[in-house]
Every structure is written in C-alpha cells, then in structure tokens.
Amino acid sequence: MQGKGFIKFMAILLGIVCLYSLSFNIITYNVEKKAKEFAKGDEAKEKAYLDSMATEKVYPLLGLTYQQVKSKEINLGLDLKGGMNVTMEISLAELTKSLAGNTSDENFNKALSNAQTQMNAGGKDFISLFVSEYEKLVPNGKLADFFANQDNSAQLKATASNSEVKSYLSKEANSAIDRSFIILRSRIDGFGVVSPNMQKQEGSNRIFIEMPGIQDKERVRKLLQGSAELQFWQVYQSQEVYPILENINKTLALTVKDTVATKAAADTTAKGGKLAGLTKGASSTAVTKDTSATALAAEAQKTNPLFAVLVPPVYQGENGQPQLMPGAVVGSALQKDTAKVNAFLTRPEIKSLIPTTMKFMWGLKPRTGTKAFELYAIKATSLDGRPDLSGDAVANARDGYDQNNNPDVTMFMTSEGASKWKKMTAEAAADPNNKKAIAIVLDNTVYSAPTVQNEIPNGVSSITGSFTKEDTKDLANVLKAGKLPAPAKIVSDFVVGPSLGQQAIDSGLLSFVLAFVVILAFMALYYNKAGWVANIALLINVFFIMGVLAAFGAVLTLPGIAGIVLTIGLSVDANILIFERVREELALGKSTNVAIREGFKHALSSILDSNITVFILGIILFVFGSGPVQGFATTLCVGIVTSLFAAVLISRLIFESMMEKKSNITFDNSVTRNAFKNLAFNFVGRRKLYYIISSIIIIAGIGMYFKNGGLHLGVDFKGGRTYMVKFDKQLNTEEVAKTLSANFEGEEALVKTIGTDNSLKITTPYHITDQDPNADKVVETALRKGLDGLGATYTIESSQKVTPTIASDIITSAVYAVLFSCLVMFIYILVRFKKWQYGLGAVIALFHDVLLVLSFYTILDGVLPFPLEIGQDFIAAILTVMGYTMTETVIVFDRIRERLAEAGKDDMYGEERNKLINFALNSTLSRTILTSLSVFFVLIVIFIFGGDSIRGFIFALLIGRIIGTYSSLCISTPIVIDLSKDEKAVK
C-alpha cells in the first residue's frame, strides 16, 4: 500500500482536530455538572453559578473562559433542547412606498399591490415584479419622478431610467434586509438567548431565527415585530449623575429589607475611602460556597443595595484613592444584575429622586472579555420628552477607515437633520475641557456614545472608537435603520416545549446506540475477523463525524442524528463491497494477502462512484432544503467523507498491519461461507413483470389520490398552524375535530393521533392569511377554548405556523431539488459510463422511485397509526431514496464496465448484453442485499425507538429502502435493454 505514512499522518492530524473540537463539550459538561451539584435543583441558583463563571478561565490549557468554551461546543437544535424558531419577512412593499415618500399615486400603489400578490403566489424578486407591474400600467411612466430627491441625489439622478431606478431599489432593499438583520440580532441578544442561530435566506427578503430554550412566544413575537426607532440623545456626565445614584443607594438602604440578600452572590467589598467599597460589587468571577463571603455579600446588599450590583466608573488617582472617571458611562452591572438595577430605578420612592429630564439606558454589548453592561443617563431636553434628533434625519451612513487606518463610520445627515445636528454637536463640544458625548440609540439601547470633538456644520460626521471592522459595519447599518421603515413580520414560527425536547434527546440517543450495536453485531457475525476490522473503522468514523460537526459549529438536530445513524449504516457499504470482492478473489484460489489487495483495488471504483452520487445529492439537499433537511444533509455529507477515509484507508492500514504480523484473517464463518453462491436470477427476462407490478402500485396510488382528494400535505406545503397536544386520557379524534372546527368558525381542524392515543396533532388553516399581529393569539385562544370543553387536562407541547407564501416557496424548492438531482445524476452517469442509455435508465428509475413512494403514501395514509404527511422531511426522505437507488445502480454499472474491459469490448449487444446485465446484477446481489439489510435494520431501530417526531420520515426511508433495492435490481439496469433494443454492433 502506497502512502501509508501520509495516511497515518492525516489520520493523527484529523484525530487531534476532532479531539480539540469535542474537548469544548467535555469542559462545558464538567462546569454545568458542578453547577447542578451546587444548585441542588434551584434553577435560579444554577443560572447564577453559570453567569458567575462566564469570565472565569475553565480551560487553563488554552486560557479560555466558560463563555468562550460554551460558544465552541456542538449546539443542540430546537427538537433536542426545546425553544422557538421564526422566519421574519421584511416588507419590501412598505419599504418601496416609503422611499417614494408614501405617494398616493393610484398606478404606483396598484403596481405595489400586484407585485405583492405575485410574491405571495411564489414570486422571487419583489423589486423586479414591482417595476414590471408599473411599466404595464404606465408604459411611458418614469419611476425616477417618485424616488429621486435631494437627499439621494448622489445615488439616483432625476433623469434616471427605470432600469437605474430598479438597480437603486434593489440595493436599498438588500440594505434594508441587512439592517433588519442587525436590529433583530440586537433584540435577540437583549432577550438573553443562549447560542441563537440567525441566517439571512439568500435571494429572499426573509431572515430565519432559531432560539433554543425560549418558550415565551408572545414576548418573542412582540419583540421581533416591533418597529425599530433610531434616536440621538444628549447624555449626562458621570460626575453629574453620581450624586443622584448615591442618594438612590442611601434611600434603598433604608427601605430594603434583610430578605433582599441574594442566594448565590459572591461579591465582596473592600475597605477604604468613599468609593472604595463600591468597586467590586458587580465584578465577581465565581460563585463560592464560602459562608463568610456569602455573609459579606448579604451585608453589602443591605448597606449598599444599588452599588452592590451597579459599579460606578472609578480609577485609582495619584493619591492612591479611587476617583470618579469622567465620561458618559455612569455605571456597569453584570448581565444577571441588570434587571435588578432596572427594578431599583423604577420604584416609586426612587423615581422621585431622578430628574424628569433623565432616563437610563443600557449599552448594547458587554465590555470586552466580561459580562458587564454599561449604563448611560440620557438627557431629555425637549418638553415632550422626544429625542433631539430621530433616525429620519440620517440620509446615509457607510463604514470605512480614518486617516490612521482605523475602522470608522461616516454619517450623512439630510438637509433638515444637518441643521439640528450642528446645534447638538456645538453644545456637546462647547467646553474644550469637558467635551460631551451624544448617544446613538436604537430600541432604547445605546449602540454607541461617541464624544464630540468639534461642531459639525455640514451634516457629515466621522464616528471613531475602539471598533472592529464588523462593529463599524453594524453601526453603519444601525444608523441607516431609522431612515427607511421596513416592517418585519413573522411568516412562520415553530415552538417546541422542553419536555418534548428532552423526549427527543432520549429517543434520538437510544436509537443511535441501538442502531450502532446492530451494525457492529451484524458485521462481526457475518464477516468474522474482517468484520471486527470494519467495526474499528466504524468507531473511528463516528469519532471523526462528531469532531468535524463540532469543528464546523453545526447545530445538531434529530434529523441530524438520523443522518449520522444512516451514515453509519451506509458506511459499512464500502467495507461490504471490499469484503465481497475479497471473497471472490479467495474463491479463485488466491492467497489472503493477494485477495485483500485485489479486493481493495477492484472495489475502489464502485465505492467512489456510489459515494460521489450520494454526496452530490447531499449537496443538493443542503442547497434547496432548509431547517431539518439541511441538518440531515450536513451530517450526511460529512459522514460520507469521513466514511470513505475510515472504511477504505484506515481499514486498509489495519489489514496491512495484520498481514505484516502474519495474523490469520478470515472473511466468513461456516454459516456465511457459501451465502449467495451460484446465483442466476433472470432479472432481464422478467423485467416486463416488474414493469406491471410497478404500474399496478402507481395506478392504485393515483386512484387513492383522487379518492382522498389529493395528497396529505403537511403545514410545510399548504400553510397553516399545527399544535402537538398531550392529554391525560384517550379522546375520540373525530369529536375533537368537530369541537375545534366549531371554535374555528367552521374552518377545518385536522386531528390525528401521534404515537400514543392521548397525544394528538391538530392542524388548521384558521386565520392563516390574516395579517393582524394578534391573529396568532386569536387562534390559540380559540384552540384553548375548544380544548377546555373536552373535559380533559392537556398540555400544548409544540406549535408551528407556516404562511402560504412560505409553503409555496418550499414546494418550489422541493420540485427544483428533485428535478435538479435527476439532471445531475444523468450528467454524472453519462460522463462516467459514456452511454446515454445508462444515464436515462437511472433517471427513469429515480422518477419510478418517487412515484412508488408517493403511491404508498396515498394508499397507506389513514391505515397506519401515524400521519403520512408530505412535508420537508418527506422531501429529504425522497432524495435519500434516490441516493440509495443511484448507489445500487452505479455499482451494477461499474461491474458491467469491468466485465466489458475484461472481454476487451466497448459494449455488447442482443442476447450477449442480456447475459452481461444478468451477470452484473447477480454478481453484485450479495452486496446489494447485505447493504440493504444493514440499512434496513438501522431504520427499523430508529423507527421503533426514534420518537414520534421522525416516525413518518423514517417510514418514508424504510419503504424507500425496499423500493430502492427493488428498483436498482428490476428497473434501472434492465430498462437499459429496452432503451437499447434497436442498437446494433457497428460492423
């Protein structure tokens, strides 16, 4: 074997990378285990412990804090942890109207309405649709008349063509989506979500947000759909505010009772001057069990209630005593204490101590390397309490670099805004010895508070500070946010309760372990010592998969676990291919050493072809899919790459080592030695029978399709709301549906059992097209009213909403995925095997598989004790089934090509071709059946133990596995005969 040293080096290097990536999970597990032990079931105490560990170095070898380590571990998806995800849609119609000065022009507004209607029906580019609709209504109309003005004259001239206006609007739309992303991210950060996942859906005006652990959906909806308001405020200096804070602290000390002492604080105070005892209240780094420290902390809470959690900005003066630091920051507090500070400042007796012109706001981000947020005192100078300047005063903003090559932001004001800005900056810079700051505020959060150096007369300002390039890009987007209102609406949401999440974890892990044991046992029993080599390679492969996923920062979901388990099943395919070829060589009388080398050599082409086809399908799944489909595709693609490395290269290294030691290597036992010997099935001769069988099933499926009124489309594909509800007793689904339908004003309520008889899945289109922000609450109120009348205790464990617009996009993406997969497979096989008949035969088999799976779904829907819905998971299953068929078919094609090469021919014709194809099918039959059985066993285990949430998905894979095997043996290769029946040898 050539390159053994390099392979060993790569294996060790990959092992180190994987060990490094997985080590973060081990560290966080240990920290969180200690937190649980310390808290003893008290969630608040556990959270306080983990908060206090945020900046503590828990990975001394790398010098990383708990917060840094936590961000690098494998994150769990909603189905494993519970939480909420939403898809936000930025209203480009309202953005466009705003850019046009909210014109009342009839044709303009009709074009907007028409474009929105087309978008709802599955259109992609709103701006293109709008321009096209306007030009239809006003053939010679000039859009520049609506959009060109003094403030945007640098970007758009009054004489601009409609094409130039379209380009301008597209840029503004993209910018608005980027700004909305920044705003939404800041809101989510402020909500306190751990490891949120946010993605802009490229090519659309949508943003996907996943929030593990969040259950308060009403608060999330209100938070995300609220309008963003950009403001500019003057601020008080710390010297002006400290006496007020000191007075508040003294007042609180007189009114706060002893019971205020916190349970888990470990803050201590130091003895010294007037400010000395206030410098450490919010800077503790670890919760300690030391009772004396806890006592000191409790005493500090009594004597300095405010300053125990809010630390004034101080520094050590020349005399060694703490001095108050000048500037706009008036204090800082740990994230866990900000709510307590807010509560103090809003008490009735405290509010009277705060001037009416003063309001407090927190900074956006904690100080670098800490969890301490800075507090600012905003100065309201107008009688109505409005800001000195609002976001509509900003014409533009862009990030760049200053003369010292440091990142900065250049802000451009409108003509009206420039006049106000001149006045504001003149007042802030009036005192050369005490220049003041101006706070840039969005959603009552201070994004930046730059100190003004000089009066700015022309409305063009440069904002500098300790910024990174990412900081300035975000700030530029924030500054532009208030200029153009682009409302964001939730068009899809999905809530999973924590109990369902834990159940999903348990069932997913159980299915993973059991499926793994099944594979290990099968390989060891069937292939003897060689099977154990495959098992070692498989264990290494699992380690590699998890390590690579951790390195990529992948989010692990239940479909992702299913992808890993399936990869385990598929990874033995390479070893089975190799071992079966080795057994063929041994049957020819070759020595074990020679047979192993020949087996690896002859199997390699088939292994590469089959894995490449499935990998291509995985990429297509990732590109066209979303959510669970992408999770499945990610683990599938990673698993294929690591499987090739482990099953082919590492297992070869092990065999080489065993041969060098002259170990006895066996590939069978007395039971399996003669399995699949002398097989001679006439697949080609019976192909018409197979065509008839497939046709009968498809016709039956079409009949049931019309009988059932179409396919049973899930919420993903038709829009609607779905609720998973668990009752304390069994209920009649028809009675539940009837009761709920009455509460839904006659709208359909589809009710089905899932798993157990007391768990129901309720789906309804009630109010799904209603744009009212309160529509979700209306539907849930109606649902609860109906459920309350059933006379049973219930729990809503999860909910999901998908609007018709989202559903339309998913259907389009699914169709494109299937069609594009077929095209790619055809091209790949045409290039690899140089005959269009092979490519077309494979593609026909793919369509055959899709039709058969759909037919079984229509025939069995309502018969099985779980719903057979056509949704995103089903599309993932369909594409995986297509992958199975391609894998099996390509391996047969490889054997045909190999046989032709042995005979020294380019092709065979007539009866000779029939014999060739039958030979290829029979010679690979052992590998086909063994691989199919191994994957089938794995799927059965997942189906039984994997939980209700993926049962329909796994069922699709189960019947797909059977159909894929049947199709590769009886359809895809035999059909090549019929496609080539008129072809003759060229003489």
Secondary structure, 3 states (H helix, E strand, C coil): CCCHHHHHHHHHHHHHHHHHHHHHHHHHHHHHHHHHHHHCCCHHHHHHHHHHCCCCEEECCCCEEHHHHHCCCCEECHHHHCEEEEEEEECHHHHHHHHCCCCCCHHHHHHHHHHHHHHHCCCCCHHHHHHHHHHHHCCCCCCHHHHCCCCCCCCCCCCCCHHHHHHHHHHHHHHHHHHHHHHHHHHHHHHCCCCCEEEEECCCCEEEEEEECCCCHHHHHHHHHCCCCEEEEEECCHHHHHHHHHHHHHHHHHHCCHHHCCCCCCCCCCCCCCCHHHCCCCCCCCCCCCHHHHHHHHHHHHHCCCCCCCECCEEECCCCCEEECCCCEEEEEEHHHHHHHHHHHCCHHHHCCCCCCEEEEEECCCCCCCCEEEEEEEECCCCCCCCCEEHHHEEEEEEEECCCCCEEEEEEECHHHHHHHHHHHHHHCCCCCCCCEEEEEECCEEEECCECCCCCCCCEEEECCCCCHHHHHHHHHHHHHCCCCCCEEEEEEEEECHHHHHHHHHHHHHHHHHHHHHHHHHHHHHHHHHHHHHHHHHHHHHHHHHHHHHHHCCEECHHHHHHHHHHHHHHHHHHHHHHHHHHHHHHCCCCHHHHHHHHHHHHHHHHHHHHHHHHHHHHHHHHHCCCHHHHHHHHHHHHHHHHHHHHHHHHHHHHHHHHHCCCCCCCCCCCCCCCCCCCCCCCCCCHHHHHHHHHHHHHHHHHHHHHCCCCCECHHHHCEEEEEEEECCCCCHHHHHHHHHHHCCCCCCEEEECCCCCEEEEEECCCCCCCCCCHHHHHHHHHHHHHHCCCCCEEEEEEEEECHHHHHHHHHHHHHHHHHHHHHHHHHHHHHHCCHHHHHHHHHHHHHHHHHHHHHHHHHCCCCCCCCCECHHHHHHHHHHHHHHHHHHHHHHHHHHHHHHHHCCCCCCHHHHHHHHHHHHHHCHHHHHHHHHHHHHHHHHHHHHCCHHHHHHHHHHHHHHHHHHHHHHHHHCCHHHHHCCCCCCCC
